Amino acid sequence: MSELRISFPDPCGESWDAMQPSGCDRICATCSETVHDLTKLTVDEAEALLREPGKHCVRAQVGPDGALSLRPGPSGRSRRMLVAVSASVGLFASACETVPSAAAPTGAIVGTVVPYSLVTSVRAVSDDGRVRQARVRADGSYRFERLPYGTYALRFIGMCETWEGEPVTLRERELSVDAPADMQDCIIIGMAKVEDERA
């Protein structure tokens, strides 16, 4: 099965439901752009749209495996469109860890998120309310370094949704905590482009 990857370098927070319908698409009142609904297009139609010169604002429904929901194409053709996580995630994530006192024993919390879940960062909140944030890397991993031993509430922050993890207690040099696996489809609205593998 061949795959075509797209990225979302310029997502926005506008509501699809608040936009004025225009056939299968909608018009955004904020920027006056036509927002194309990719669920109404086949993979070939979506690729043709995104390869046209200029910017293309779209609404995309992304499954937990990173595949976009598209209208079925002609039978016998097996192609799918995926979100290029490494090209999209970096725009939504930032890292800001607070360095604790050198006297306190410290450890690390590490883990991974489900591929294509569009989780961009993980936040760890300690019992005393201190917040630390780690960026999710292109390979789906995240890492908090130099955390004082104690209990942390983890929050997995995605482009579409935030998932609360169970509180974890760090009492060793390294604790592994993976993101919840039951993440749902994600709806993204924003500028999209084809990630050309030939480049």
Backbone as JSON Lines, residues from 0, in Angstrom:
{"i":0,"aa":"M","n":[0.85,-1.18,0.0],"ca":[0.0,0.0,0.0],"c":[0.89,1.24,0.0]}
{"i":1,"aa":"S","n":[0.7,2.14,-0.97],"ca":[1.51,3.36,-1.02],"c":[0.93,4.4,-0.07]}
{"i":2,"aa":"E","n":[1.8,5.26,0.42],"ca":[1.39,6.27,1.39],"c":[1.86,7.64,0.94]}
{"i":3,"aa":"L","n":[1.03,8.63,1.2],"ca":[1.36,10.02,0.93],"c":[1.29,10.75,2.26]}
{"i":4,"aa":"R","n":[2.35,11.48,2.61],"ca":[2.39,12.16,3.9],"c":[2.17,13.66,3.72]}
{"i":5,"aa":"I","n":[1.35,14.23,4.63],"ca":[1.14,15.67,4.62],"c":[1.42,16.22,6.0]}
{"i":6,"aa":"S","n":[1.73,17.5,6.05],"ca":[1.97,18.16,7.33],"c":[1.05,19.35,7.47]}
{"i":7,"aa":"F","n":[0.95,19.84,8.69],"ca":[0.1,20.99,9.01],"c":[0.97,22.08,9.64]}
{"i":8,"aa":"P","n":[1.73,22.82,8.81],"ca":[2.63,23.83,9.37],"c":[1.9,25.02,9.96]}
{"i":9,"aa":"D","n":[0.62,25.18,9.65],"ca":[-0.09,26.37,10.12],"c":[-1.5,26.02,10.58]}
{"i":10,"aa":"P","n":[-1.66,25.22,11.65],"ca":[-3.01,24.87,12.12],"c":[-3.65,26.06,12.82]}
{"i":11,"aa":"C","n":[-4.96,26.04,12.93],"ca":[-5.65,27.14,13.62],"c":[-6.71,26.57,14.55]}
{"i":12,"aa":"G","n":[-7.24,27.42,15.41],"ca":[-8.21,26.98,16.4],"c":[-9.64,27.36,16.07]}
{"i":13,"aa":"E","n":[-9.9,27.76,14.83],"ca":[-11.26,28.15,14.46],"c":[-12.2,26.93,14.46]}
{"i":14,"aa":"S","n":[-13.46,27.18,14.76],"ca":[-14.45,26.1,14.83],"c":[-15.05,25.84,13.45]}
{"i":15,"aa":"W","n":[-15.0,24.6,13.02],"ca":[-15.61,24.18,11.75],"c":[-17.1,24.47,11.77]}
{"i":16,"aa":"D","n":[-17.76,24.17,12.88],"ca":[-19.21,24.36,12.97],"c":[-19.63,25.83,12.86]}
{"i":17,"aa":"A","n":[-18.73,26.74,13.23],"ca":[-19.07,28.17,13.17],"c":[-18.85,28.76,11.77]}
{"i":18,"aa":"M","n":[-18.25,28.0,10.86],"ca":[-17.96,28.51,9.52],"c":[-19.17,28.4,8.61]}
{"i":19,"aa":"Q","n":[-19.25,29.32,7.65],"ca":[-20.35,29.37,6.68],"c":[-20.18,28.25,5.65]}
{"i":20,"aa":"P","n":[-21.2,27.37,5.48],"ca":[-21.08,26.31,4.48],"c":[-20.95,26.88,3.06]}
{"i":21,"aa":"S","n":[-20.16,26.17,2.24],"ca":[-19.98,26.52,0.84],"c":[-19.79,25.22,0.08]}
{"i":22,"aa":"G","n":[-20.9,24.58,-0.29],"ca":[-20.83,23.25,-0.89],"c":[-20.33,22.26,0.14]}
{"i":23,"aa":"C","n":[-19.31,21.47,-0.2],"ca":[-18.71,20.52,0.76],"c":[-17.71,21.2,1.68]}
{"i":24,"aa":"D","n":[-17.37,22.45,1.36],"ca":[-16.36,23.18,2.12],"c":[-17.02,24.22,3.02]}
{"i":25,"aa":"R","n":[-16.22,25.03,3.67],"ca":[-16.73,26.12,4.51],"c":[-15.85,27.35,4.3]}
{"i":26,"aa":"I","n":[-16.39,28.52,4.66],"ca":[-15.64,29.77,4.57],"c":[-15.37,30.24,5.99]}
{"i":27,"aa":"C","n":[-14.11,30.5,6.29],"ca":[-13.72,30.97,7.61],"c":[-13.95,32.48,7.68]}
{"i":28,"aa":"A","n":[-14.75,32.93,8.63],"ca":[-15.06,34.36,8.78],"c":[-13.84,35.14,9.26]}
{"i":29,"aa":"T","n":[-12.94,34.5,9.97],"ca":[-11.78,35.19,10.51],"c":[-10.78,35.59,9.42]}
{"i":30,"aa":"C","n":[-10.51,34.66,8.48],"ca":[-9.49,34.93,7.46],"c":[-10.04,34.94,6.04]}
{"i":31,"aa":"S","n":[-11.34,34.66,5.87],"ca":[-12.02,34.63,4.56],"c":[-11.48,33.54,3.63]}
{"i":32,"aa":"E","n":[-10.77,32.55,4.18],"ca":[-10.24,31.45,3.37],"c":[-11.3,30.35,3.22]}
{"i":33,"aa":"T","n":[-11.26,29.65,2.09],"ca":[-12.06,28.45,1.91],"c":[-11.36,27.31,2.64]}
{"i":34,"aa":"V","n":[-12.09,26.6,3.48],"ca":[-11.54,25.46,4.22],"c":[-12.1,24.19,3.57]}
{"i":35,"aa":"H","n":[-11.23,23.41,2.96],"ca":[-11.65,22.2,2.23],"c":[-11.76,21.03,3.21]}
{"i":36,"aa":"D","n":[-12.87,20.29,3.14],"ca":[-13.08,19.13,4.0],"c":[-12.51,17.91,3.3]}
{"i":37,"aa":"L","n":[-11.36,17.43,3.8],"ca":[-10.7,16.3,3.15],"c":[-11.5,15.01,3.23]}
{"i":38,"aa":"T","n":[-12.43,14.9,4.19],"ca":[-13.23,13.67,4.28],"c":[-14.14,13.5,3.06]}
{"i":39,"aa":"K","n":[-14.34,14.57,2.3],"ca":[-15.21,14.52,1.11],"c":[-14.42,14.22,-0.16]}
{"i":40,"aa":"L","n":[-13.08,14.09,-0.04],"ca":[-12.22,13.88,-1.2],"c":[-11.58,12.49,-1.16]}
{"i":41,"aa":"T","n":[-11.25,11.97,-2.34],"ca":[-10.46,10.74,-2.42],"c":[-9.01,11.12,-2.19]}
{"i":42,"aa":"V","n":[-8.13,10.14,-2.02],"ca":[-6.72,10.44,-1.81],"c":[-6.14,11.16,-3.03]}
{"i":43,"aa":"D","n":[-6.56,10.78,-4.23],"ca":[-6.07,11.44,-5.44],"c":[-6.55,12.89,-5.51]}
{"i":44,"aa":"E","n":[-7.81,13.13,-5.15],"ca":[-8.34,14.5,-5.16],"c":[-7.65,15.36,-4.11]}
{"i":45,"aa":"A","n":[-7.42,14.79,-2.92],"ca":[-6.76,15.53,-1.85],"c":[-5.32,15.86,-2.26]}
{"i":46,"aa":"E","n":[-4.63,14.89,-2.87],"ca":[-3.26,15.14,-3.31],"c":[-3.23,16.23,-4.37]}
{"i":47,"aa":"A","n":[-4.15,16.18,-5.35],"ca":[-4.19,17.19,-6.4],"c":[-4.42,18.58,-5.81]}
{"i":48,"aa":"L","n":[-5.31,18.69,-4.85],"ca":[-5.58,19.97,-4.19],"c":[-4.33,20.5,-3.5]}
{"i":49,"aa":"L","n":[-3.68,19.65,-2.7],"ca":[-2.54,20.09,-1.9],"c":[-1.28,20.35,-2.73]}
{"i":50,"aa":"R","n":[-1.22,19.79,-3.93],"ca":[-0.06,20.04,-4.8],"c":[-0.24,21.28,-5.67]}
{"i":51,"aa":"E","n":[-1.46,21.84,-5.7],"ca":[-1.67,23.1,-6.44],"c":[-0.87,24.2,-5.77]}
{"i":52,"aa":"P","n":[-0.37,25.16,-6.56],"ca":[0.38,26.27,-5.96],"c":[-0.49,27.06,-4.98]}
{"i":53,"aa":"G","n":[0.16,27.63,-3.98],"ca":[-0.55,28.44,-2.99],"c":[-0.82,27.69,-1.71]}
{"i":54,"aa":"K","n":[-1.47,28.38,-0.79],"ca":[-1.81,27.8,0.51],"c":[-3.18,27.13,0.43]}
{"i":55,"aa":"H","n":[-3.33,26.05,1.18],"ca":[-4.59,25.31,1.17],"c":[-5.02,25.01,2.59]}
{"i":56,"aa":"C","n":[-6.09,25.64,3.0],"ca":[-6.61,25.41,4.35],"c":[-7.57,24.23,4.28]}
{"i":57,"aa":"V","n":[-7.4,23.27,5.2],"ca":[-8.21,22.06,5.16],"c":[-8.74,21.7,6.54]}
{"i":58,"aa":"R","n":[-9.74,20.85,6.53],"ca":[-10.22,20.18,7.74],"c":[-9.89,18.71,7.53]}
{"i":59,"aa":"A","n":[-9.13,18.12,8.46],"ca":[-8.72,16.73,8.32],"c":[-9.11,15.95,9.56]}
{"i":60,"aa":"Q","n":[-9.65,14.76,9.36],"ca":[-9.94,13.86,10.46],"c":[-8.85,12.8,10.45]}
{"i":61,"aa":"V","n":[-8.07,12.76,11.56],"ca":[-6.91,11.88,11.64],"c":[-7.16,10.79,12.66]}
{"i":62,"aa":"G","n":[-7.0,9.54,12.25],"ca":[-7.18,8.41,13.14],"c":[-5.97,8.21,14.03]}
{"i":63,"aa":"P","n":[-6.09,7.35,15.04],"ca":[-4.97,7.08,15.95],"c":[-3.72,6.54,15.25]}
{"i":64,"aa":"D","n":[-3.89,5.96,14.05],"ca":[-2.73,5.44,13.3],"c":[-2.12,6.49,12.39]}
{"i":65,"aa":"G","n":[-2.66,7.73,12.42],"ca":[-2.13,8.81,11.59],"c":[-2.76,8.91,10.22]}
{"i":66,"aa":"A","n":[-3.64,7.98,9.88],"ca":[-4.27,8.0,8.56],"c":[-5.44,8.98,8.54]}
{"i":67,"aa":"L","n":[-5.54,9.74,7.45],"ca":[-6.65,10.66,7.28],"c":[-7.87,9.91,6.78]}
{"i":68,"aa":"S","n":[-9.04,10.31,7.26],"ca":[-10.29,9.76,6.75],"c":[-10.6,10.45,5.43]}
{"i":69,"aa":"L","n":[-10.67,9.66,4.37],"ca":[-10.94,10.18,3.03],"c":[-12.06,9.38,2.39]}
{"i":70,"aa":"R","n":[-12.66,9.95,1.35],"ca":[-13.7,9.23,0.6],"c":[-13.03,8.1,-0.17]}
{"i":71,"aa":"P","n":[-13.64,6.92,-0.22],"ca":[-13.03,5.81,-0.96],"c":[-12.83,6.18,-2.42]}
{"i":72,"aa":"G","n":[-11.72,5.75,-3.0],"ca":[-11.42,6.01,-4.4],"c":[-11.85,4.84,-5.27]}
{"i":73,"aa":"P","n":[-11.4,4.83,-6.51],"ca":[-11.73,3.72,-7.41],"c":[-11.23,2.41,-6.83]}
{"i":74,"aa":"S","n":[-12.02,1.36,-7.03],"ca":[-11.63,0.05,-6.5],"c":[-10.34,-0.42,-7.17]}
{"i":75,"aa":"G","n":[-9.56,-1.17,-6.42],"ca":[-8.32,-1.69,-6.93],"c":[-7.12,-0.79,-6.67]}
{"i":76,"aa":"R","n":[-7.37,0.45,-6.22],"ca":[-6.27,1.38,-5.9],"c":[-6.15,1.44,-4.4]}
{"i":77,"aa":"S","n":[-4.98,1.14,-3.9],"ca":[-4.79,1.1,-2.46],"c":[-3.74,2.12,-2.05]}
{"i":78,"aa":"R","n":[-4.18,3.33,-1.73],"ca":[-3.29,4.39,-1.25],"c":[-3.93,5.02,-0.04]}
{"i":79,"aa":"R","n":[-3.09,5.55,0.83],"ca":[-3.64,6.28,1.96],"c":[-2.78,7.5,2.25]}
{"i":80,"aa":"M","n":[-3.37,8.45,2.95],"ca":[-2.7,9.69,3.28],"c":[-2.48,9.69,4.79]}
{"i":81,"aa":"L","n":[-1.25,10.01,5.2],"ca":[-0.88,10.03,6.61],"c":[-0.37,11.4,7.01]}
{"i":82,"aa":"V","n":[-0.49,11.7,8.3],"ca":[0.1,12.92,8.84],"c":[1.59,12.68,9.05]}
{"i":83,"aa":"A","n":[2.4,13.58,8.55],"ca":[3.85,13.52,8.77],"c":[4.11,14.11,10.15]}
{"i":84,"aa":"V","n":[4.15,13.26,11.16],"ca":[4.22,13.72,12.54],"c":[5.43,14.59,12.79]}
{"i":85,"aa":"S","n":[6.59,14.18,12.32],"ca":[7.79,14.96,12.61],"c":[7.72,16.35,12.01]}
{"i":86,"aa":"A","n":[7.01,16.51,10.92],"ca":[6.91,17.82,10.29],"c":[5.81,18.67,10.91]}
{"i":87,"aa":"S","n":[4.9,18.07,11.67],"ca":[3.8,18.83,12.26],"c":[3.99,19.08,13.74]}
{"i":88,"aa":"V","n":[4.49,18.09,14.44],"ca":[4.54,18.16,15.89],"c":[5.43,19.27,16.42]}
{"i":89,"aa":"G","n":[6.57,19.47,15.81],"ca":[7.52,20.44,16.33],"c":[6.96,21.84,16.45]}
{"i":90,"aa":"L","n":[5.95,22.17,15.68],"ca":[5.38,23.51,15.71],"c":[4.5,23.75,16.92]}
{"i":91,"aa":"F","n":[4.07,22.7,17.56],"ca":[3.13,22.85,18.66],"c":[3.76,22.59,20.02]}
{"i":92,"aa":"A","n":[5.02,22.21,20.03],"ca":[5.63,21.79,21.29],"c":[6.71,22.75,21.73]}
{"i":93,"aa":"S","n":[6.83,22.88,23.02],"ca":[7.94,23.66,23.57],"c":[8.43,22.95,24.8]}
{"i":94,"aa":"A","n":[9.69,23.11,25.1],"ca":[10.26,22.45,26.27],"c":[10.63,23.5,27.28]}
{"i":95,"aa":"C","n":[10.25,23.28,28.54],"ca":[10.64,24.21,29.6],"c":[10.67,23.45,30.91]}
{"i":96,"aa":"E","n":[11.84,22.98,31.28],"ca":[11.99,22.25,32.53],"c":[12.66,23.14,33.55]}
{"i":97,"aa":"T","n":[12.22,23.03,34.78],"ca":[12.84,23.78,35.87],"c":[13.89,22.89,36.52]}
{"i":98,"aa":"V","n":[15.07,23.43,36.74],"ca":[16.14,22.65,37.36],"c":[15.98,22.71,38.87]}
{"i":99,"aa":"P","n":[15.86,21.57,39.55],"ca":[15.67,21.57,40.99],"c":[16.98,21.84,41.73]}
{"i":100,"aa":"S","n":[16.88,21.95,43.01],"ca":[18.05,22.13,43.87],"c":[18.96,20.92,43.72]}
{"i":101,"aa":"A","n":[20.28,21.16,43.71],"ca":[21.24,20.08,43.51],"c":[21.27,19.11,44.68]}
{"i":102,"aa":"A","n":[20.79,19.53,45.86],"ca":[20.85,18.67,47.04],"c":[19.78,17.58,47.02]}
{"i":103,"aa":"A","n":[18.68,17.79,46.34],"ca":[17.58,16.81,46.35],"c":[17.9,15.66,45.4]}
{"i":104,"aa":"P","n":[17.55,14.4,45.79],"ca":[17.75,13.29,44.86],"c":[16.81,13.46,43.66]}
{"i":105,"aa":"T","n":[17.33,13.17,42.49],"ca":[16.53,13.36,41.28],"c":[16.53,12.12,40.41]}
{"i":106,"aa":"G","n":[15.56,12.08,39.51],"ca":[15.44,10.98,38.56],"c":[14.83,11.5,37.27]}
{"i":107,"aa":"A","n":[14.43,10.57,36.41],"ca":[13.86,10.93,35.11],"c":[12.55,10.18,34.91]}
{"i":108,"aa":"I","n":[11.62,10.83,34.25],"ca":[10.41,10.15,33.77],"c":[10.51,10.17,32.26]}
{"i":109,"aa":"V","n":[10.41,8.99,31.66],"ca":[10.55,8.85,30.21],"c":[9.38,8.02,29.7]}
{"i":110,"aa":"G","n":[9.13,8.1,28.4],"ca":[8.08,7.29,27.83],"c":[7.88,7.58,26.37]}
{"i":111,"aa":"T","n":[6.83,6.98,25.83],"ca":[6.48,7.19,24.43],"c":[4.99,7.46,24.31]}
{"i":112,"aa":"V","n":[4.62,8.06,23.2],"ca":[3.2,8.26,22.88],"c":[2.87,7.42,21.67]}
{"i":113,"aa":"V","n":[1.61,7.15,21.46],"ca":[1.16,6.35,20.34],"c":[1.55,7.07,19.05]}
{"i":114,"aa":"P","n":[2.17,6.36,18.1],"ca":[2.51,7.02,16.84],"c":[1.26,7.66,16.22]}
{"i":115,"aa":"Y","n":[1.41,8.85,15.69],"ca":[0.36,9.59,15.03],"c":[-0.78,10.02,15.95]}
{"i":116,"aa":"S","n":[-0.56,10.0,17.27],"ca":[-1.6,10.47,18.19],"c":[-1.67,11.98,18.21]}
{"i":117,"aa":"L","n":[-0.67,12.64,17.62],"ca":[-0.59,14.09,17.57],"c":[-0.42,14.7,18.95]}
{"i":118,"aa":"V","n":[0.09,13.91,19.9],"ca":[0.49,14.46,21.2],"c":[1.79,15.21,20.97]}
{"i":119,"aa":"T","n":[1.83,16.48,21.36],"ca":[2.98,17.32,21.08],"c":[3.86,17.56,22.3]}
{"i":120,"aa":"S","n":[3.29,17.45,23.49],"ca":[4.08,17.65,24.69],"c":[3.45,16.92,25.86]}
{"i":121,"aa":"V","n":[4.24,16.76,26.91],"ca":[3.78,16.11,28.14],"c":[4.08,17.07,29.28]}
{"i":122,"aa":"R","n":[3.12,17.25,30.14],"ca":[3.28,18.14,31.29],"c":[3.29,17.29,32.55]}
{"i":123,"aa":"A","n":[4.24,17.56,33.43],"ca":[4.33,16.88,34.73],"c":[4.12,17.93,35.82]}
{"i":124,"aa":"V","n":[3.11,17.69,36.67],"ca":[2.82,18.62,37.77],"c":[3.11,17.89,39.08]}
{"i":125,"aa":"S","n":[4.02,18.45,39.87],"ca":[4.4,17.82,41.14],"c":[3.37,18.13,42.21]}
{"i":126,"aa":"D","n":[3.47,17.42,43.36],"ca":[2.55,17.65,44.47],"c":[2.55,19.09,44.96]}
{"i":127,"aa":"D","n":[3.71,19.76,44.83],"ca":[3.79,21.15,45.31],"c":[3.36,22.15,44.22]}
{"i":128,"aa":"G","n":[2.82,21.65,43.1],"ca":[2.29,22.52,42.06],"c":[3.27,22.99,41.01]}
{"i":129,"aa":"R","n":[4.53,22.55,41.09],"ca":[5.51,22.95,40.08],"c":[5.23,22.22,38.77]}
{"i":130,"aa":"V","n":[5.27,22.98,37.68],"ca":[4.94,22.43,36.37],"c":[6.2,22.35,35.52]}
{"i":131,"aa":"R","n":[6.38,21.2,34.89],"ca":[7.47,21.01,33.94],"c":[6.85,20.47,32.66]}
{"i":132,"aa":"Q","n":[7.46,20.81,31.54],"ca":[6.91,20.38,30.26],"c":[8.01,19.8,29.39]}
{"i":133,"aa":"A","n":[7.73,18.69,28.72],"ca":[8.69,18.06,27.82],"c":[8.08,17.95,26.43]}
{"i":134,"aa":"R","n":[8.89,18.21,25.43],"ca":[8.46,18.11,24.04],"c":[8.47,16.64,23.62]}
{"i":135,"aa":"V","n":[7.48,16.23,22.84],"ca":[7.48,14.89,22.25],"c":[8.33,14.95,20.99]}
{"i":136,"aa":"R","n":[9.33,14.09,20.92],"ca":[10.25,14.07,19.79],"c":[9.59,13.39,18.59]}
{"i":137,"aa":"A","n":[10.23,13.49,17.44],"ca":[9.7,12.92,16.2],"c":[9.48,11.41,16.3]}
{"i":138,"aa":"D","n":[10.29,10.72,17.13],"ca":[10.13,9.26,17.27],"c":[9.05,8.89,18.29]}
{"i":139,"aa":"G","n":[8.34,9.88,18.85],"ca":[7.26,9.62,19.8],"c":[7.72,9.55,21.25]}
{"i":140,"aa":"S","n":[9.0,9.77,21.52],"ca":[9.48,9.68,22.89],"c":[9.49,11.05,23.58]}
{"i":141,"aa":"Y","n":[9.43,11.02,24.89],"ca":[9.59,12.23,25.69],"c":[10.46,11.91,26.89]}
{"i":142,"aa":"R","n":[11.01,12.94,27.53],"ca":[11.91,12.71,28.67],"c":[11.95,13.92,29.58]}
{"i":143,"aa":"F","n":[11.74,13.7,30.86],"ca":[11.95,14.71,31.9],"c":[13.22,14.33,32.65]}
{"i":144,"aa":"E","n":[14.15,15.24,32.77],"ca":[15.41,15.01,33.49],"c":[15.4,15.77,34.81]}
{"i":145,"aa":"R","n":[16.2,15.31,35.75],"ca":[16.44,16.01,37.02],"c":[15.16,16.38,37.77]}
{"i":146,"aa":"L","n":[14.24,15.44,37.87],"ca":[13.02,15.66,38.65],"c":[13.27,15.22,40.09]}
{"i":147,"aa":"P","n":[12.9,16.04,41.06],"ca":[13.0,15.58,42.45],"c":[12.08,14.38,42.67]}
{"i":148,"aa":"Y","n":[12.5,13.45,43.5],"ca":[11.64,12.32,43.8],"c":[10.32,12.82,44.36]}
{"i":149,"aa":"G","n":[9.23,12.14,43.98],"ca":[7.9,12.53,44.45],"c":[6.83,12.07,43.48]}
{"i":150,"aa":"T","n":[5.61,12.55,43.68],"ca":[4.46,12.15,42.86],"c":[4.18,13.24,41.82]}
{"i":151,"aa":"Y","n":[3.88,12.79,40.6],"ca":[3.61,13.7,39.5],"c":[2.32,13.3,38.78]}
{"i":152,"aa":"A","n":[1.51,14.3,38.45],"ca":[0.36,14.08,37.58],"c":[0.82,14.39,36.16]}
{"i":153,"aa":"L","n":[0.65,13.43,35.26],"ca":[1.08,13.62,33.88],"c":[-0.12,13.97,33.0]}
{"i":154,"aa":"R","n":[0.1,14.91,32.11],"ca":[-0.93,15.33,31.16],"c":[-0.31,15.28,29.77]}
{"i":155,"aa":"F","n":[-0.95,14.55,28.86],"ca":[-0.47,14.39,27.49],"c":[-1.25,15.36,26.62]}
{"i":156,"aa":"I","n":[-0.55,16.35,26.07],"ca":[-1.2,17.46,25.37],"c":[-1.09,17.25,23.87]}
{"i":157,"aa":"G","n":[-2.24,17.16,23.2],"ca":[-2.27,16.96,21.76],"c":[-2.79,18.17,21.02]}
{"i":158,"aa":"M","n":[-2.74,18.09,19.7],"ca":[-3.24,19.18,18.88],"c":[-4.75,19.31,19.04]}
{"i":159,"aa":"C","n":[-5.43,18.22,19.37],"ca":[-6.89,18.24,19.43],"c":[-7.43,18.07,20.84]}
{"i":160,"aa":"E","n":[-6.71,17.4,21.67],"ca":[-7.25,16.99,22.96],"c":[-6.12,16.82,23.96]}
{"i":161,"aa":"T","n":[-6.49,16.84,25.24],"ca":[-5.53,16.58,26.32],"c":[-5.99,15.34,27.07]}
{"i":162,"aa":"W","n":[-5.05,14.43,27.36],"ca":[-5.37,13.21,28.08],"c":[-4.68,13.25,29.44]}
{"i":163,"aa":"E","n":[-5.42,12.95,30.48],"ca":[-4.87,12.9,31.83],"c":[-4.37,11.49,32.12]}
{"i":164,"aa":"G","n":[-3.13,11.4,32.55],"ca":[-2.58,10.1,32.94],"c":[-2.77,9.89,34.43]}
{"i":165,"aa":"E","n":[-2.56,8.68,34.89],"ca":[-2.62,8.38,36.31],"c":[-1.42,9.02,37.02]}
{"i":166,"aa":"P","n":[-1.58,9.48,38.26],"ca":[-0.42,10.0,39.0],"c":[0.64,8.9,39.14]}
{"i":167,"aa":"V","n":[1.9,9.31,39.02],"ca":[3.01,8.37,39.14],"c":[3.96,8.86,40.22]}
{"i":168,"aa":"T","n":[4.63,7.92,40.87],"ca":[5.59,8.28,41.93],"c":[6.99,7.92,41.47]}
{"i":169,"aa":"L","n":[7.85,8.93,41.44],"ca":[9.24,8.76,41.04],"c":[10.08,8.52,42.3]}
{"i":170,"aa":"R","n":[10.68,7.31,42.39],"ca":[11.52,6.94,43.54],"c":[12.81,6.26,43.1]}
{"i":171,"aa":"E","n":[13.13,6.39,41.81],"ca":[14.29,5.72,41.27],"c":[14.92,6.61,40.21]}
{"i":172,"aa":"R","n":[16.02,6.17,39.65],"ca":[16.73,7.01,38.67],"c":[15.91,7.26,37.42]}
{"i":173,"aa":"E","n":[15.1,6.25,37.01],"ca":[14.31,6.42,35.8],"c":[13.0,5.65,35.9]}
{"i":174,"aa":"L","n":[11.91,6.3,35.55],"ca":[10.58,5.7,35.57],"c":[10.0,5.82,34.17]}
{"i":175,"aa":"S","n":[9.5,4.71,33.63],"ca":[8.93,4.71,32.28],"c":[7.41,4.79,32.35]}
{"i":176,"aa":"V","n":[6.83,5.78,31.67],"ca":[5.37,5.96,31.64],"c":[4.96,6.27,30.2]}
{"i":177,"aa":"D","n":[4.21,5.36,29.58],"ca":[3.73,5.59,28.22],"c":[2.37,6.28,28.24]}
{"i":178,"aa":"A","n":[2.05,6.95,27.14],"ca":[0.77,7.65,27.02],"c":[-0.37,6.64,26.92]}
{"i":179,"aa":"P","n":[-1.6,7.05,27.29],"ca":[-2.74,6.16,27.13],"c":[-2.86,5.72,25.67]}
{"i":180,"aa":"A","n":[-3.3,4.48,25.45],"ca":[-3.38,3.94,24.09],"c":[-4.76,4.13,23.46]}
{"i":181,"aa":"D","n":[-5.74,4.62,24.22],"ca":[-7.12,4.7,23.72],"c":[-7.47,6.09,23.19]}
{"i":182,"aa":"M","n":[-6.56,6.72,22.47],"ca":[-6.82,8.05,21.96],"c":[-7.73,7.97,20.73]}
{"i":183,"aa":"Q","n":[-8.59,8.95,20.59],"ca":[-9.6,8.95,19.53],"c":[-9.11,9.72,18.31]}
{"i":184,"aa":"D","n":[-9.95,9.73,17.26],"ca":[-9.65,10.51,16.07],"c":[-9.49,11.97,16.43]}
{"i":185,"aa":"C","n":[-8.72,12.67,15.64],"ca":[-8.41,14.07,15.87],"c":[-8.87,14.86,14.65]}
{"i":186,"aa":"I","n":[-9.5,15.99,14.84],"ca":[-9.88,16.87,13.75],"c":[-8.91,18.05,13.73]}
{"i":187,"aa":"I","n":[-8.26,18.27,12.6],"ca":[-7.33,19.39,12.45],"c":[-7.87,20.33,11.38]}
{"i":188,"aa":"I","n":[-7.83,21.63,11.66],"ca":[-8.17,22.64,10.67],"c":[-6.95,23.53,10.53]}
{"i":189,"aa":"G","n":[-6.53,23.78,9.3],"ca":[-5.39,24.65,9.08],"c":[-4.75,24.41,7.74]}
{"i":190,"aa":"M","n":[-3.72,25.2,7.45],"ca":[-2.99,25.05,6.2],"c":[-2.28,23.7,6.19]}
{"i":191,"aa":"A","n":[-2.32,23.03,5.05],"ca":[-1.67,21.73,4.92],"c":[-0.83,21.72,3.66]}
{"i":192,"aa":"K","n":[0.18,20.85,3.66],"ca":[0.99,20.69,2.46],"c":[1.48,19.26,2.37]}
{"i":193,"aa":"V","n":[1.77,18.83,1.14],"ca":[2.29,17.5,0.9],"c":[3.78,17.51,1.25]}
{"i":194,"aa":"E","n":[4.21,16.52,2.02],"ca":[5.63,16.34,2.34],"c":[6.22,15.49,1.22]}
{"i":195,"aa":"D","n":[6.89,16.11,0.28],"ca":[7.41,15.42,-0.88],"c":[8.61,14.58,-0.5]}
{"i":196,"aa":"E","n":[8.51,13.27,-0.64],"ca":[9.58,12.35,-0.27],"c":[10.76,12.44,-1.22]}
{"i":197,"aa":"R","n":[10.59,13.06,-2.36],"ca":[11.69,13.18,-3.31],"c":[12.65,14.3,-2.94]}
{"i":198,"aa":"A","n":[12.2,15.2,-2.01],"ca":[13.05,16.34,-1.64],"c":[14.19,15.92,-0.76]}
